[in-house]
Structures are given as C-alpha cells and as structure tokens.
C-alpha cells in the first residue's frame, strides 16, 4: 500500500458565539481538512486548526505547506512508515498543526488497513473518558451560564476556566463558578500567557482558595525566569501548553523547572509525538492531560482516541466539548457526550465519514 495523493482543504464553519481567551478570539472554525489517499482506495483524515497568535500558522499557510512541501514527501511512501515520514516532515521547522493533521491521517489509514480503531492501536487503556469543557472569557454571569448548561445538558463535571485578563474580573468569575457548581466539580484555569509573573503568583494563591486544581500558561513563555519563579511560589501545579509544543520543548521545560504538568494536544503533535510526550512524562512522574485547540468534530474524535489509548491520559478529564461551539461541521456523525463521558469510535481507524455535501458547502477555496 502506497500513498497516492494528499489534499489540504480549507474550511470555514461559523461558531454559535465568539470564543475569547487572553491571547485571542475565535469567531469561526477556519480549519484545514487533510486527506491522504492510498493506491488501494483508503482515505485517512486529519484536522488542522490554525492558531496564528499561538503557533504562527494560518489556514493559508497550512494548505501551502501540506500541498507544496509535505505532499511531495508523502506521495509514493508507505503510510505505515510513520517514523521515516516524521523525520522527513521534521526537516521543515514549525508548522505544528499541519504536521499534526498529517500524522493523524496516517494513523487513520493504519487503523483502516488493520481493521482496528486508532485507540486500540494506541494501547486501548480505556473504553471511555470523563469530558472537560473549556469556558471562554466573558462576564461572570456568561461564564457561569455556559458551565451550567454543560453540566445540566451533558453531565460535565470538569471545567477549564479561561483567565489572564484583569485579575479582579478573573477571580470574580472563578468565585461565581465555584459557588454555582459546588465543591464536587473540578475547576482548573488557563491564563494563555496573559499575566506577568508577579500577577500570576498572586493569582495562583487566590485561585487555590477556590480549590482550582491547576494553572496553565500563566505568563509569556519567553519569560523563562518569571515562569520558574511562578512554579516555585505557586501552591497549585503549573501546566505547560503553548510553551511546550514539541517533544524536545517538553523535555527542556521539565528539566528546567518551567512546568509541573503538561497539556498534550493531538492538533499540534498528532498521535505519534503525543504518545512520545506522554511516555516521557510518565517516566518522570509528570501528569499529562489532553488539551483542546478549539477543535472541530474530527479533532474531538482524535483527542478521544488518544485519551482512551493512553493510560496516563485516561485518568484525567479530556477537553472534548468545544466542537459544540460550531453551528455545523463536515462529519456525517458528530461526537457524542453522554453523562459527562466521551467514548472512542469502534470502526477501523478514526471511524469518521466526511459528508460530501457539507464539505462542498463549507470549503473556503471555491
């Protein structure tokens, strides 16, 4: 079996409402669908959600690098030769979301060829996982309403709260969330690099009063000494995310004392490097959690498969609900959240089918 073609299709699907965080705001899912076809007719899919304010990628740049740089390396190759292909793609620096989508598509192909779901190929650590929901920036009342809806309608009991703006406003939102949701619900916070180190230290101490379990990316990643000071003085664990976007970056961050836990995202490290990161962290006794890049439905399916495939990830709630922000998507069957849990698909590969009518409607290049 050989790869016969590689496509990158830009999509534009509106959100029901904007999703705001300290480093940006998203108003639509301007994602890229990567499709890799083999000479025997199998088609693997991956989703690349560009985040220019975090990784420097746009939908246009992802399409270009997949079409002009990655496709010539992939066409004619064995899709099972992921390590060789990973090394080939690594010669092009950055382009994390583009590489992640290619890797996901290759695993989708491998699962289809073997007749096994991806989560089984990854290790089949769990049959389902607890779902976590990201709450975007807004007024305290808006943020509480979002959380209550997810709790009442989908049974979600873990929430990542976006913070990183005015500290008093952030604390007011967390205070109201804790009051409305009760003590049994997990809250953890993500500042998206929005505070300086001094503010982050104060914030961490105050957040601990509301039983917030972790604080993600409290200050700019290039403020190395500030980050280490936060880690030393914070009463809650500091999580690396945007500052730890590669396997080597994770190793440096942990060895330098910049983080005490790591958020893993299929959207930027695919399945291959995500599993490597989890293994590295497991060996060092470091907690890993599955994060969300405001993924669409395909990315959500992939994140669920990763979490159910890796024992260390299956222990913690997985951020898999934000596809619900989208008014629609190109998958024929959307993901399902029931009683606060998400289960992987049982069909070979990722088990997804692209709806051709929806693809034609939402593609942004025609």
N, C-alpha and C positions, 0 to 999 in steps of 0.2 A: 504494500500500500504506500502510495506517494501522494504528497500534496500537489494538487493540480492548479489551484487558484486561491488567492487571498483578496478579500474585499474589506473596505472600511466605509461604512455608510453613516453619514451624519444624520442625527435625528433632532427634532425639536418638539417636545411634548410639554404643554403648559402645566404649571403647578396650580393647585387649588388656591394657594396663597403663597406669598414670598416666604422663603426660609432664611432667616437672618442669623448671623453669628459675628463674632468680633472681627474676623478678617475678611468678611464679605457678605453678600446676599445673593441668593439664587432665586430666580423667578420662573425658570423653566428648565426642563431636563434636556440640555443641549449635549446629549451624549453621542457616542460613536459605537455603532454595532460592527464588531469584527467577525467576519465569516471566513472560515478556512474549509475548503472543499478538497476531498481526495479523489483519486482516479477511479475509485470504486463507488463513488456517489455519496459517501458520508459527508455531513456538514457539521462542523463544530462552531460554537458561538461564544463570544466574549463581549463584555460591555466595558467601554472606557468612558468614565465620567470626568471631563476635564475640569481642573480647578486652577485657573491661571494665577490666582492670588496665593496659592499654596505651592504648586509644583511648576508653574510656568507654562503649562500646556493649555491649548485651546482645541476646540473641535477641528479647526482647520489644520493645526499643526499635527494632530493625531492622524487625521486622514492622510496627510502628506508623508509622514514618516512611515506609516504602515504600507502605503502604496509604493513609495519611491525607494525606501531603504530596506524595510523588513521583507516585503513580498519577494524581491529577487533572492533573498537568502532562504526563504521558506519553500518556494515552488521547486518541486523535484525532490524535496527532502522527505525522510521517514518521520511521520508525526510522533512516533514513539521515541525518537532520539532527542528527548527534551533537553538533556544536559548539553549536547552539542549545539542545539539551536539556542539555548540560553546563552552559551558562550559567544555565539555569533551575534546575537542581539546586543550583548553587553558591550560590544565594541563601539556602539553608539551610546554616548553618555546621556543620562537623564531619561526623558520620555517614559516616565514610570507607568502612567496609566495605559499608554499604548502597549508597552511590554506586558503589563498585567493582563490585558484583554487577549493578547496573542496566547499567553500561557494558558489562560482559562479555556480558550477554544481548543488548544491542543489536548488538554485533559478531557474535554467533552468528546473529542474524536476518539481518544484512547478508550474511554468508557463504552462508547457505542461499539467500537471494534471488538471489545472483550465481552460485551453483553452485560456489563456491570455498571451500577451507578457510581458517580465520582466519589461520593462519601465512603463507599465500600473500598474503592481503590486507595483512598487516603488512610484507611485504618478502621472504619466503622466503629468508632468509640461510643456512639450514642444513637438512639433511634429518633430523638428529638431534643430540642434545647429550649431553655427559657428565653423569651424575647425581651429585648430592651428597646425603649423608644427615646429618640433624641428630641428634646424640646428646644425649639428655636427661640431667639431673643424676641421679646415683646413686653407688653406691660405685665405686671404680676398676674392680673386677672386673666389675660390671654393665655399665659403660660400654664396657669392652673387649669383653665378650661380644656386645653389640649391634653394635659395629663389625665384629667378626669374622664374625658371621652375615651382615651385609650384604655384606661383601667376598666371602665364600665362596659365598653363595647367589645374589647378584645382580651380582657383579663390580664393586661400587662402590669407587672409589679416591680419593674426596674426602669429607671429613667436617667438618661444623661441630660443634665441641665446646662444649656449654653450660658456662659457668663463672660466676663472680660471687658466690660464697659465701665460705667460708673459703679463703684463698689457698693454704695448705699442702695442703688437700684437692684443690683445683683442679689444682695443679701435679703432685700425685701421679697424678691421673687422666691428665693430658696425658703425663706421663712414661711411664706404662704403655702408653698408646695408641701412642706413638711406638715403644716397644720391641717391642710385639707386631705392629704393622702394617708396620714398616720405614720406611726413608727415602724410598721412592718414592711413598708415599701423601701426599696433601695434607691437612694439618690447619689449620683456622682456628678462631678462638674467638669466642664471643659471651657477654658478661657481662650482657646485658639490664639495664644500668644498676645492677648490684649492688654495685660498689665505689665508694669515694670516690676522688678524683683521685690522692692520694698512693699508695694501694694499687694503683691502675690503672697508674701509671708503673712501680712495682716489678714488677707482673705482666707488663707488656709486655716488659720487659727479660728476665725469666726465660723467658717464652714463646718469645722469639726463640732461646733456647738449644736449644729443641726443634723449631726450624725451622717454627714456626707462621707462616703467611703473612699473616694479617690479624687484627685485633681489633675486634669490633663492639660498639658502645654500651657503653663501659667504665664510665661513671659516669652519674648522673642528668642528663637532658638540660637541665634548668634551671640546672645548674652550668656556666654558659657559660665563665667564666674558667678553671675547672678543666679543662674539655674542651679548651680551646685549649692549656693547659699540657701536657696529655697528648699532643696532636698534636705539639707542639714537641719533646718529650723521648722519645717512643716510637720504638724502632728499627724497628717494623713499622707498616704503614698502619692508620689508624683509620677504621672504616666507620660511616657514619651509617645508621640504620634507623628506630627509633621517634622519633628526633629530627628526621627528615626525611620527613614523611609527606605532604607536598604539593609541587607544583612550586615554589611560592614558598619553602617551607621549605628545599628542596634548594638553591635559589639563594642564600638567606641563609647557610646553613651553609657552603657552599663559599667564598663571598666573605668570610665572617668567619673562615675558617680553622678551623672546627669539625670537619671531616671531610676525608679524602683519598680516599675511595671511597664509593659509595652502593649500598645494597641496595634493589632495586625489587621491589614485591610487587603482583601483579595484584589480590589480595584487598582492597587499600586504594586503589589508583589505577587499577584497570581496565586496559584496553588503551590507551585514549586518552591519559590523563595519564602512564602508564608510558612510552609512546613519546616523549612530550614530555620527560620527565625524562632518558631515555636520550640524546635529541638534545642537550639542554643539556649533559650531562656529556661527551658525545663532543666537542662543540665546545671544551670546556675541558680536554680531555685527562684526564678523570677516569674511573677504572674503575667500571663498574656490573656488579652481579651480581643474579641472580634469587633472592630470599629466599622463605621459606615461613612461612605463618601457621598452621602445623599444619593445612594444607589437607586437605580431603577429596578424593575422586576427581575431582570436577568441577573443583575449584580446581587440581588437579595437571594435568589436561588443558589448562586455560587457561594455566598457567605454562609448560608445554612449548611451547605455541603461541607465546607471547610470545618465549621464548628463541630459537626457530627462525625467528622473523620478523625479529629484530634482530641485525645483525652483531656489534655490541659485546657483546651478551649471550651469543651463541652461543660466544664464545671461552672462557667460563669454566664450570665445573661448576654445574649448576642444582639447587636444592633441591626434589626432586620425589618423595621416597620416603616421606614421613611418613604418607601415606594407608594405609600398611601397618600402622600402629598400630590402625586401625579393624577391628572384627570383621566389618563389612559396610558397605554404602553403598547409595544408591538408583540408581546407574548400572547398566545392564544388562551393560556390558562394562568391567571395571576397567582402569586403565592398566597398561602392561607395561614392566618394566625388564629389559633383556637385555644381558649383557656390559658392565654399567655404563653403559648409554646409554638414553635415552628418545627416542622419535620422536613427532612430531605425528600426529594423525589425518588421514586423507586425504579423508574425506567432507566435504561442504559445511558451513560454519560450524565449530562445535567438534566435530561428528561424534559427539555423545553422544545416548543414548536413556535416558530415565528408566523404570525398571521400576515399573509401577503397583502391583504387589503389595508391593514393598519400600517404596515411597513411603507406601502406606497403613499399613504396619507401623511405620515409623519416624517418621512425622509426629507432632509433640508437641501438636497442637491438637485432637485428637479422642480 
